[in-house]
Amino acid sequence: MKNRFEYYFWDKALSKSDLIDLHMQVLLHHNPTWKDQPATVKGESTLKNVSGVKAIEWKHLKHILNPHYDNICQVNTENYGFSFWPQNNVEICLHNTYDEKNEASYDWHQDGSSDFSHTYRLTVLINTSLEKYEGGHLELFANGGVLKVPELNNSGSIVIFRAEMLHRVTPVTKGTRNSLAFFIKGPKYI
């Protein structure tokens, strides 16, 4: 684990075989009836322009992700101190596909929930791409400026940051970028 103050990362934490297994689990077990509800600008234009989003429950990925989840919990304990709930088997992970065909991107946004009972504490992103691509860079808005996160450009790398931090994914200009996102949630007022 390394950090850049605003975020923490593990470079190439998942192996190529882990990534292939993850893609297979998404293909076999995603929920085809789940509908994405991307962030919007004042309820109108969407900020998310992706080729596809598939929702998959944690139980199908935990054999791949649990060792890394333990590291994420440790980073929280040592650096954030958030009160949060453990991942349960039915928590949703989002597998995003960003494609050059539509210059897929995700404009500036924060991750969160409108649910009264909980909020998102940490955002976890994993580069699950199996092939090279261009563009599709993760950027954070921190300390009054744009902070590039080059570590997430490597397949198998994991990045975590505070969910309320503004972030975006720049347009993919060549190839296809895949990522898995999941959120560490906790009670809203603790």
CORQUIRA-V623176 format. One record per residue. N is the residue number from 0. RES is the residue in one small letter. PSI is psi in radians with two decimals (none if undefined). NEAR is the number of other ideal C-beta (glycine too) atoms within 12 Angstrom. D_LAST is the distance of its C-alpha to the last C-alpha in Angstrom with 2 decimals. Layout:
BEGIN
N | RES | PSI | NEAR | D_LAST
N | RES | PSI | NEAR | D_LAST
END
This chain:
BEGIN
0 | m | 2.39 | 24 | 26.81
1 | k | 2.83 | 20 | 27.33
2 | n | 2.77 | 20 | 25.32
3 | r | 0.53 | 21 | 26.15
4 | f | -0.98 | 16 | 23.13
5 | e | -0.35 | 29 | 21.70
6 | y | 2.86 | 37 | 21.91
7 | y | 2.62 | 34 | 22.87
8 | f | 2.71 | 34 | 25.75
9 | w | 1.99 | 31 | 28.05
10 | d | 2.23 | 22 | 31.53
11 | k | 0.81 | 22 | 33.39
12 | a | -0.58 | 35 | 31.10
13 | l | 2.34 | 32 | 32.48
14 | s | 2.95 | 18 | 36.24
15 | k | -0.71 | 17 | 38.60
16 | s | -0.61 | 14 | 38.95
17 | d | -0.77 | 29 | 35.14
18 | l | -0.70 | 32 | 35.17
19 | i | -0.76 | 21 | 38.14
20 | d | -0.78 | 24 | 36.52
21 | l | -0.82 | 39 | 33.34
22 | h | -0.70 | 32 | 35.57
23 | m | -0.73 | 21 | 37.48
24 | q | -0.72 | 27 | 34.40
25 | v | -0.78 | 33 | 33.31
26 | l | -0.75 | 18 | 36.89
27 | l | -0.58 | 16 | 37.20
28 | h | 0.09 | 25 | 33.85
29 | h | 2.73 | 28 | 32.29
30 | n | 1.86 | 20 | 31.66
31 | p | -0.26 | 14 | 34.48
32 | t | -0.15 | 8 | 33.19
33 | w | 2.41 | 19 | 29.78
34 | k | 2.25 | 12 | 29.71
35 | d | 2.51 | 26 | 27.87
36 | q | 1.31 | 17 | 26.09
37 | p | 2.73 | 24 | 26.16
38 | a | 2.60 | 25 | 24.76
39 | t | 2.84 | 14 | 27.32
40 | v | 1.90 | 13 | 28.46
41 | k | 0.72 | 8 | 28.08
42 | g | 0.14 | 10 | 28.60
43 | e | -1.71 | 8 | 31.94
44 | s | 2.43 | 12 | 32.77
45 | t | 2.59 | 20 | 30.74
46 | l | -0.24 | 25 | 29.43
47 | k | 2.15 | 29 | 30.01
48 | n | 1.47 | 28 | 33.61
49 | v | 2.83 | 33 | 33.84
50 | s | -0.43 | 27 | 36.58
51 | g | 2.59 | 26 | 34.40
52 | v | 2.25 | 31 | 31.01
53 | k | 2.30 | 34 | 30.89
54 | a | 2.32 | 28 | 27.97
55 | i | 2.43 | 35 | 28.06
56 | e | 2.58 | 26 | 25.96
57 | w | -0.67 | 30 | 24.44
58 | k | -0.47 | 19 | 26.88
59 | h | -0.26 | 29 | 29.78
60 | l | -0.18 | 40 | 28.49
61 | k | -0.49 | 26 | 26.70
62 | h | -0.41 | 18 | 30.01
63 | i | -0.68 | 32 | 30.05
64 | l | -0.37 | 35 | 26.40
65 | n | -0.76 | 18 | 25.09
66 | p | -0.60 | 19 | 26.50
67 | h | -0.56 | 35 | 24.81
68 | y | -0.71 | 31 | 21.47
69 | d | -0.72 | 18 | 21.61
70 | n | -0.69 | 24 | 22.22
71 | i | -0.76 | 38 | 19.30
72 | c | -0.69 | 28 | 16.97
73 | q | -0.72 | 17 | 18.80
74 | v | -0.73 | 31 | 18.43
75 | n | -0.84 | 29 | 14.65
76 | t | -0.78 | 16 | 14.83
77 | e | -0.40 | 14 | 17.41
78 | n | -0.52 | 22 | 16.48
79 | y | -0.74 | 27 | 13.01
80 | g | 0.41 | 15 | 10.76
81 | f | 2.51 | 28 | 8.22
82 | s | 2.18 | 19 | 6.60
83 | f | 2.87 | 29 | 9.00
84 | w | 2.54 | 23 | 11.64
85 | p | 2.66 | 18 | 15.24
86 | q | 2.33 | 28 | 17.81
87 | n | 2.96 | 15 | 19.85
88 | n | -0.45 | 17 | 23.47
89 | v | 0.10 | 15 | 23.12
90 | e | 2.49 | 28 | 20.60
91 | i | 2.33 | 30 | 22.58
92 | c | 2.55 | 39 | 23.85
93 | l | 2.10 | 37 | 25.89
94 | h | 1.96 | 39 | 29.24
95 | n | 2.44 | 38 | 30.48
96 | t | 2.13 | 36 | 34.13
97 | y | 2.15 | 39 | 35.17
98 | d | 2.56 | 26 | 38.95
99 | e | -0.43 | 23 | 41.55
100 | k | -0.66 | 17 | 43.32
101 | n | 0.37 | 17 | 40.93
102 | e | 0.92 | 23 | 39.55
103 | a | 2.48 | 33 | 36.17
104 | s | 3.04 | 31 | 33.17
105 | y | 1.96 | 38 | 29.64
106 | d | 3.09 | 24 | 29.30
107 | w | 2.26 | 21 | 26.44
108 | h | 2.92 | 27 | 23.13
109 | q | 2.66 | 23 | 19.39
110 | d | 2.38 | 34 | 17.83
111 | g | -3.07 | 23 | 15.33
112 | s | 2.48 | 22 | 15.21
113 | s | -0.01 | 12 | 16.22
114 | d | 2.37 | 13 | 14.86
115 | f | -0.49 | 9 | 12.74
116 | s | -0.36 | 13 | 10.86
117 | h | 2.97 | 23 | 9.65
118 | t | 2.88 | 28 | 10.04
119 | y | 2.24 | 31 | 12.07
120 | r | -0.88 | 34 | 10.89
121 | l | 2.53 | 38 | 14.46
122 | t | 2.33 | 40 | 17.89
123 | v | 2.17 | 43 | 20.60
124 | l | 2.38 | 46 | 24.20
125 | i | 2.24 | 43 | 27.32
126 | n | 1.96 | 42 | 30.83
127 | t | 0.28 | 44 | 32.76
128 | s | 2.41 | 36 | 35.96
129 | l | -0.20 | 26 | 39.16
130 | e | 2.85 | 21 | 41.44
131 | k | 2.61 | 18 | 41.67
132 | y | 2.95 | 32 | 40.60
133 | e | 2.61 | 19 | 40.58
134 | g | -2.74 | 24 | 38.01
135 | g | 0.67 | 39 | 34.59
136 | h | 2.40 | 31 | 32.82
137 | l | 2.30 | 43 | 29.06
138 | e | 2.47 | 31 | 28.25
139 | l | 2.62 | 37 | 25.08
140 | f | 1.87 | 24 | 24.97
141 | a | 2.44 | 20 | 23.82
142 | n | 0.68 | 12 | 24.88
143 | g | 0.22 | 9 | 26.99
144 | g | 3.02 | 11 | 28.96
145 | v | 2.26 | 19 | 29.43
146 | l | 2.03 | 25 | 28.73
147 | k | 2.55 | 22 | 30.63
148 | v | 1.38 | 38 | 29.29
149 | p | -0.38 | 20 | 32.64
150 | e | -0.51 | 32 | 31.30
151 | l | -0.11 | 43 | 30.26
152 | n | -0.27 | 30 | 33.94
153 | n | 2.23 | 28 | 34.87
154 | s | 2.37 | 34 | 34.93
155 | g | -0.07 | 34 | 32.60
156 | s | 2.61 | 34 | 30.30
157 | i | 2.37 | 42 | 26.49
158 | v | 2.40 | 44 | 24.25
159 | i | 2.58 | 46 | 20.45
160 | f | 2.90 | 41 | 18.55
161 | r | 2.28 | 32 | 15.35
162 | a | -0.51 | 32 | 15.45
163 | e | -0.06 | 22 | 15.37
164 | m | 2.27 | 32 | 18.47
165 | l | 2.38 | 28 | 21.64
166 | h | 2.84 | 36 | 24.02
167 | r | 2.89 | 29 | 27.25
168 | v | 2.13 | 38 | 30.03
169 | t | 2.82 | 27 | 33.49
170 | p | 2.43 | 27 | 36.38
171 | v | 2.20 | 34 | 38.02
172 | t | -0.31 | 20 | 41.66
173 | k | 2.27 | 18 | 43.23
174 | g | -2.78 | 25 | 42.45
175 | t | 2.28 | 30 | 39.32
176 | r | 2.26 | 42 | 35.83
177 | n | 2.51 | 40 | 33.52
178 | s | 2.69 | 46 | 29.86
179 | l | 2.31 | 44 | 27.17
180 | a | 2.37 | 42 | 23.63
181 | f | 2.89 | 38 | 20.60
182 | f | 2.44 | 34 | 16.88
183 | i | 2.05 | 34 | 14.06
184 | k | 2.70 | 31 | 11.47
185 | g | 3.05 | 26 | 7.99
186 | p | 2.51 | 17 | 5.92
187 | k | -0.62 | 19 | 6.04
188 | y | 0.44 | 9 | 3.80
189 | i | none | 14 | 0.00
END
